[in-house]
Amino acid sequence: MTEATPSHSRRGLARRLAMQALYQWLLNEAPPGQLLRQFHEQDEGLGRADPAYFEALLNGIVEAAPVLTVALAPHLDRPLQQLDPVEHAVLLIGAYELMFKPEVPWKVCVNEAVNLAKMFGAEDGYKFVNGVLDKLAREQRMAEVAAR
């Protein structure tokens, strides 16, 4: 399945909502079930976003957070606790897709994360996100990256 223009596809919108939910999770440690209910109950609900992908991202990332953290840590230039919560949430999404969603091309994983960082993060946060996920992609998707 190919994806439409980043952040405008149904999956792109699901990633955007997942980033917002993960941001809340990182700050408040709200359980994923509570966050899912909250996002479904909002005025517009999930809008045009892919609800199954949103749910899979949120539940999968929260469950895999320890593994994702270990995978990301060697590529960070600062301790995890010093990451901006937006960058942290975006990195978790990118890392999760790189590690657990092989059907999503590695470039899509990185580009979607960079777009989220541009949209919600600090001015140059997207450069940091791009650098970290590019290194992780070379590690996790060695053959796919080499084939580019």
C-alpha positions as CSV (number, residue, x, y, z in Angstrom):
1,M,0.0,0.0,0.0
2,T,1.5,3.3,-1.0
3,E,0.8,6.4,1.0
4,A,-0.4,9.8,-0.3
5,T,1.2,13.1,0.4
6,P,2.8,13.0,3.9
7,S,0.5,14.2,6.7
8,H,-2.5,14.4,4.4
9,S,-3.0,10.7,4.0
10,R,-5.2,8.8,6.4
11,R,-2.1,7.3,8.0
12,G,-0.4,10.7,8.1
13,L,-3.3,12.1,10.0
14,A,-3.3,9.0,12.3
15,R,0.4,9.7,13.0
16,R,-0.4,13.3,13.8
17,L,-3.1,12.3,16.3
18,A,-0.8,9.6,17.7
19,M,1.9,12.2,18.3
20,Q,-0.5,14.4,20.2
21,A,-1.7,11.4,22.3
22,L,1.9,10.3,23.0
23,Y,2.8,13.8,24.0
24,Q,0.0,13.6,26.6
25,W,1.2,10.1,27.6
26,L,4.8,11.4,28.1
27,L,3.7,14.3,30.2
28,N,0.8,12.8,32.2
29,E,1.4,9.0,31.9
30,A,-2.3,8.6,31.0
31,P,-3.1,5.1,30.0
32,P,-3.5,4.5,26.3
33,G,-7.1,3.4,26.7
34,Q,-8.0,6.7,28.3
35,L,-6.2,8.6,25.5
36,L,-8.0,6.5,22.8
37,R,-11.4,7.3,24.4
38,Q,-10.5,11.0,24.6
39,F,-9.5,11.2,21.0
40,H,-12.6,9.3,19.8
41,E,-14.9,11.6,21.9
42,Q,-13.5,14.9,20.7
43,D,-15.8,17.0,18.5
44,E,-14.3,15.9,15.3
45,G,-13.3,12.5,16.6
46,L,-10.5,11.1,14.5
47,G,-11.7,13.0,11.4
48,R,-10.3,11.5,8.2
49,A,-7.5,9.7,10.1
50,D,-7.1,5.9,9.9
51,P,-8.6,4.9,13.3
52,A,-7.0,1.4,13.2
53,Y,-3.6,2.8,12.5
54,F,-3.9,5.5,15.2
55,E,-4.9,2.8,17.7
56,A,-2.1,0.4,16.6
57,L,0.5,3.2,16.8
58,L,-0.6,4.4,20.3
59,N,-0.9,0.9,21.8
60,G,2.2,-0.5,20.1
61,I,4.4,2.5,21.0
62,V,3.4,2.5,24.6
63,E,3.9,-1.2,24.9
64,A,7.3,-1.1,23.0
65,A,8.5,2.1,24.7
66,P,11.4,0.4,26.6
67,V,12.6,-1.4,23.5
68,L,12.3,1.8,21.4
69,T,14.2,3.8,24.0
70,V,17.1,1.3,24.0
71,A,17.2,1.5,20.2
72,L,17.1,5.3,20.1
73,A,19.5,6.0,23.0
74,P,22.8,5.4,21.2
75,H,21.8,7.9,18.5
76,L,20.8,10.8,20.8
77,D,23.2,13.7,21.6
78,R,21.6,14.2,25.1
79,P,20.0,12.1,27.8
80,L,16.4,11.0,27.0
81,Q,15.1,13.0,29.9
82,Q,16.3,16.2,28.3
83,L,14.4,15.6,25.0
84,D,11.6,18.0,24.2
85,P,8.4,16.0,24.6
86,V,7.3,16.7,21.0
87,E,10.6,15.4,19.7
88,H,10.4,12.5,22.0
89,A,6.9,11.6,20.8
90,V,7.9,12.0,17.2
91,L,11.1,9.8,17.6
92,L,9.0,7.1,19.2
93,I,6.6,7.0,16.2
94,G,9.5,7.0,13.8
95,A,11.4,4.3,15.7
96,Y,8.3,2.2,16.1
97,E,7.5,2.2,12.4
98,L,11.1,1.5,11.5
99,M,11.3,-1.4,13.9
100,F,7.8,-2.9,13.8
101,K,6.1,-1.8,10.6
102,P,8.3,-3.2,7.8
103,E,5.5,-2.6,5.3
104,V,6.1,1.1,5.7
105,P,9.1,2.1,3.6
106,W,11.9,3.5,5.7
107,K,11.9,6.8,3.9
108,V,8.2,7.3,4.7
109,C,8.9,6.5,8.4
110,V,11.6,9.2,8.5
111,N,9.8,11.8,6.3
112,E,6.6,11.5,8.2
113,A,8.5,12.0,11.5
114,V,10.4,15.0,10.1
115,N,7.1,16.5,9.0
116,L,5.6,16.1,12.4
117,A,8.6,17.7,14.0
118,K,8.4,20.6,11.6
119,M,4.7,21.0,12.4
120,F,4.8,20.7,16.2
121,G,8.4,20.9,17.3
122,A,11.0,23.5,18.0
123,E,12.4,25.5,15.0
124,D,15.2,23.2,14.1
125,G,14.0,20.1,16.0
126,Y,13.2,18.4,12.7
127,K,17.0,18.3,11.9
128,F,17.6,16.4,15.1
129,V,14.7,14.0,14.4
130,N,16.0,13.4,10.9
131,G,19.5,12.7,12.1
132,V,18.5,10.3,14.8
133,L,16.0,8.3,12.6
134,D,18.4,8.2,9.7
135,K,21.0,6.5,11.9
136,L,18.3,4.1,13.3
137,A,17.1,3.3,9.8
138,R,20.6,2.3,8.7
139,E,20.7,0.0,11.7
140,Q,17.2,-1.5,11.6
141,R,16.6,-1.5,7.8
142,M,20.2,-2.0,6.6
143,A,19.3,-3.8,3.3
144,E,16.5,-1.5,2.5
145,V,18.6,1.7,3.1
146,A,21.5,0.2,1.1
147,A,19.2,-0.5,-1.8
148,R,18.3,3.2,-2.2
